[in-house]
């Protein structure tokens, strides 16, 4: 899933981006209206997340321009504006949803999962995995993993055949340290018969 994130508050932008990327989604960053126009000219997206008060055209003006050009990409406004006139304007220019700042990033994730992400199925040997619901099956039998192993597996399977960097993997641990990571990777390998390769000082890769 490709998401275009427009947010000019750098700290908030990075926080939202981190949460979205943890879900396995691909994020393109924009900090102004010109960024959005340039990115949408060269690429297409599955979802827009737009702040309203940004450099250049407002989020409302940006979405109206995109809608006028025939772009019907689903869109969510993320803004501190809470008055009814702003709500009306947001929906009148073609917004699909509206989330008010401050907000819990998990709320945004839930909204995206439930409304905009199509469930897909990932396969690996005799495993079948649904990344949206995080349901895992081995030989069509449901498999329950601990939260830590589940998060590690999710990162590895959604980036199958690509290196997942150490920092992202360590973030899944209650007490992040390389030894604990090695232990949990070993548990995953033996539990699910995974071909996980250690790329020294870089990360791990699930090979198919």
RAVEN-V90534 format. One record per residue. RES is the residue in one letter. PHI is phi in radians with two decimals (999 if undefined). OMEGA is omega in degrees with one decimal (* if undefined). Layout:
BEGIN
res=RES phi=PHI omega=OMEGA
res=RES phi=PHI omega=OMEGA
END
This chain:
BEGIN
res=X phi=999 omega=-178.2
res=X phi=-1.82 omega=-176.0
res=X phi=-2.12 omega=173.1
res=X phi=-1.75 omega=-177.6
res=X phi=-1.85 omega=174.9
res=X phi=-1.89 omega=178.5
res=X phi=-2.72 omega=-174.2
res=X phi=-1.57 omega=172.6
res=X phi=-1.41 omega=-171.2
res=X phi=-1.06 omega=-178.6
res=X phi=-1.12 omega=178.4
res=X phi=-1.13 omega=178.7
res=X phi=-1.00 omega=-178.0
res=X phi=-1.15 omega=178.2
res=X phi=-1.12 omega=179.7
res=X phi=-1.08 omega=-179.1
res=X phi=-1.04 omega=179.6
res=X phi=-1.07 omega=178.9
res=X phi=-1.10 omega=-177.6
res=X phi=-1.17 omega=-179.1
res=X phi=-1.21 omega=176.2
res=X phi=-1.09 omega=177.1
res=X phi=-1.36 omega=-179.2
res=X phi=1.59 omega=-179.6
res=X phi=-1.56 omega=-179.1
res=X phi=-1.70 omega=-172.4
res=X phi=-1.99 omega=168.6
res=X phi=-1.86 omega=-173.2
res=X phi=-1.73 omega=173.4
res=X phi=-2.31 omega=-179.6
res=X phi=-2.13 omega=-179.7
res=X phi=-2.65 omega=178.3
res=X phi=-1.11 omega=179.1
res=X phi=-1.07 omega=176.7
res=X phi=-1.02 omega=-178.3
res=X phi=-1.12 omega=-178.2
res=X phi=-1.07 omega=179.2
res=X phi=-1.17 omega=-177.7
res=X phi=-1.20 omega=-178.9
res=X phi=-1.31 omega=176.2
res=X phi=-1.22 omega=-173.8
res=X phi=-1.74 omega=-173.0
res=X phi=-2.60 omega=174.9
res=X phi=-2.07 omega=-174.8
res=X phi=-2.34 omega=177.6
res=X phi=-1.61 omega=-177.1
res=X phi=-2.78 omega=171.2
res=X phi=-1.88 omega=170.0
res=X phi=-2.07 omega=-172.0
res=X phi=-2.06 omega=163.1
res=X phi=-1.27 omega=-177.4
res=X phi=-1.71 omega=-176.8
res=X phi=-1.55 omega=-178.4
res=X phi=-2.31 omega=179.4
res=X phi=-1.13 omega=-178.4
res=X phi=1.54 omega=177.5
res=X phi=-1.12 omega=177.2
res=X phi=-1.26 omega=176.3
res=X phi=-0.99 omega=177.7
res=X phi=-1.08 omega=-179.0
res=X phi=-1.15 omega=179.1
res=X phi=-1.09 omega=-177.1
res=X phi=-1.15 omega=177.7
res=X phi=-1.06 omega=179.2
res=X phi=-1.10 omega=178.9
res=X phi=-1.17 omega=178.8
res=X phi=-1.12 omega=179.6
res=X phi=-1.11 omega=179.3
res=X phi=-1.50 omega=178.8
res=X phi=1.71 omega=179.9
res=X phi=-1.40 omega=-178.6
res=X phi=-1.91 omega=178.9
res=X phi=-0.99 omega=176.9
res=X phi=-0.93 omega=-172.6
res=X phi=-2.44 omega=175.3
res=X phi=-2.16 omega=172.2
res=X phi=-1.58 omega=173.9
res=X phi=-2.08 omega=-170.5
res=X phi=-2.71 omega=175.4
res=X phi=-1.43 omega=178.7
res=X phi=-1.16 omega=-175.4
res=X phi=-2.22 omega=-177.9
res=X phi=-1.32 omega=-174.0
res=X phi=-1.11 omega=179.4
res=X phi=-1.14 omega=177.8
res=X phi=-1.17 omega=176.8
res=X phi=-1.03 omega=-179.3
res=X phi=-1.06 omega=-178.8
res=X phi=-1.12 omega=179.7
res=X phi=-1.02 omega=-179.4
res=X phi=-1.30 omega=-179.1
res=X phi=-1.20 omega=179.2
res=X phi=-1.57 omega=172.0
res=X phi=2.00 omega=178.0
res=X phi=-1.20 omega=176.2
res=X phi=-1.69 omega=-177.3
res=X phi=-2.75 omega=-171.8
res=X phi=-2.64 omega=178.4
res=X phi=-2.22 omega=-173.1
res=X phi=-1.60 omega=173.8
res=X phi=-1.37 omega=-8.6
res=X phi=-1.33 omega=-179.5
res=X phi=-2.47 omega=175.5
res=X phi=-1.39 omega=-179.9
res=X phi=-0.94 omega=178.8
res=X phi=-1.12 omega=177.2
res=X phi=-1.11 omega=177.5
res=X phi=-1.09 omega=179.3
res=X phi=-1.05 omega=-179.0
res=X phi=-1.06 omega=179.9
res=X phi=-1.09 omega=-179.3
res=X phi=-1.14 omega=179.8
res=X phi=-1.00 omega=-171.5
res=X phi=-1.33 omega=-171.5
res=X phi=-1.93 omega=-167.9
res=X phi=-2.15 omega=-177.6
res=X phi=-1.69 omega=175.8
res=X phi=-1.41 omega=179.3
res=X phi=-1.21 omega=176.5
res=X phi=-2.09 omega=179.6
res=X phi=-2.13 omega=176.3
res=X phi=-1.90 omega=-178.7
res=X phi=-2.12 omega=175.6
res=X phi=-2.66 omega=-175.4
res=X phi=0.89 omega=-179.8
res=X phi=-1.71 omega=180.0
res=X phi=-1.77 omega=173.9
res=X phi=-2.32 omega=-172.4
res=X phi=-2.33 omega=176.8
res=X phi=-1.89 omega=-172.5
res=X phi=-1.15 omega=-179.7
res=X phi=-1.20 omega=180.0
res=X phi=-1.58 omega=-178.2
res=X phi=1.05 omega=174.9
res=X phi=-1.60 omega=-176.8
res=X phi=-2.14 omega=179.3
res=X phi=-2.25 omega=173.8
res=X phi=-2.11 omega=-173.4
res=X phi=0.95 omega=179.0
res=X phi=1.15 omega=175.9
res=X phi=-1.90 omega=-178.9
res=X phi=-1.03 omega=178.8
res=X phi=-2.07 omega=177.9
res=X phi=-1.82 omega=176.3
res=X phi=-1.97 omega=173.3
res=X phi=-1.12 omega=179.0
res=X phi=-0.95 omega=-179.7
res=X phi=-1.14 omega=-179.8
res=X phi=-1.13 omega=178.6
res=X phi=-1.09 omega=179.8
res=X phi=-1.17 omega=177.3
res=X phi=-1.10 omega=-180.0
res=X phi=-1.06 omega=-179.6
res=X phi=-1.04 omega=179.9
res=X phi=-1.10 omega=-175.8
res=X phi=-1.26 omega=-175.5
res=X phi=-1.28 omega=-179.7
res=X phi=-1.33 omega=173.6
res=X phi=-2.05 omega=-177.6
res=X phi=-0.90 omega=-179.7
res=X phi=1.22 omega=173.5
res=X phi=-2.28 omega=-177.3
res=X phi=-1.29 omega=171.3
res=X phi=-1.71 omega=-172.0
res=X phi=-1.23 omega=-174.4
res=X phi=-1.01 omega=-176.5
res=X phi=-1.02 omega=179.9
res=X phi=-1.16 omega=179.2
res=X phi=-1.21 omega=-179.6
res=X phi=-1.11 omega=180.0
res=X phi=-1.12 omega=-179.7
res=X phi=-1.43 omega=-174.7
res=X phi=-1.61 omega=176.3
res=X phi=-1.16 omega=176.3
res=X phi=-2.13 omega=-172.8
res=X phi=-1.10 omega=170.5
res=X phi=-2.81 omega=-174.8
res=X phi=-1.02 omega=-179.5
res=X phi=-1.15 omega=177.6
res=X phi=-1.09 omega=178.4
res=X phi=-1.11 omega=178.9
res=X phi=-1.04 omega=179.7
res=X phi=-1.09 omega=-177.9
res=X phi=-1.24 omega=174.7
res=X phi=-1.10 omega=178.4
res=X phi=-1.08 omega=177.4
res=X phi=-1.07 omega=179.2
res=X phi=-1.08 omega=-178.1
res=X phi=-1.04 omega=-177.7
res=X phi=-1.30 omega=-177.6
res=X phi=-1.22 omega=-171.8
res=X phi=-2.05 omega=-179.4
res=X phi=0.99 omega=-177.9
res=X phi=-1.73 omega=174.3
res=X phi=-1.66 omega=-178.1
res=X phi=-1.87 omega=-177.9
res=X phi=-1.89 omega=177.5
res=X phi=-1.53 omega=173.2
res=X phi=-1.71 omega=-167.9
res=X phi=-0.90 omega=176.9
res=X phi=1.11 omega=179.4
res=X phi=-2.08 omega=-178.5
res=X phi=2.92 omega=-179.2
res=X phi=-2.31 omega=179.8
res=X phi=-2.36 omega=174.2
res=X phi=-1.55 omega=-175.7
res=X phi=-1.65 omega=177.4
res=X phi=-1.90 omega=*
END
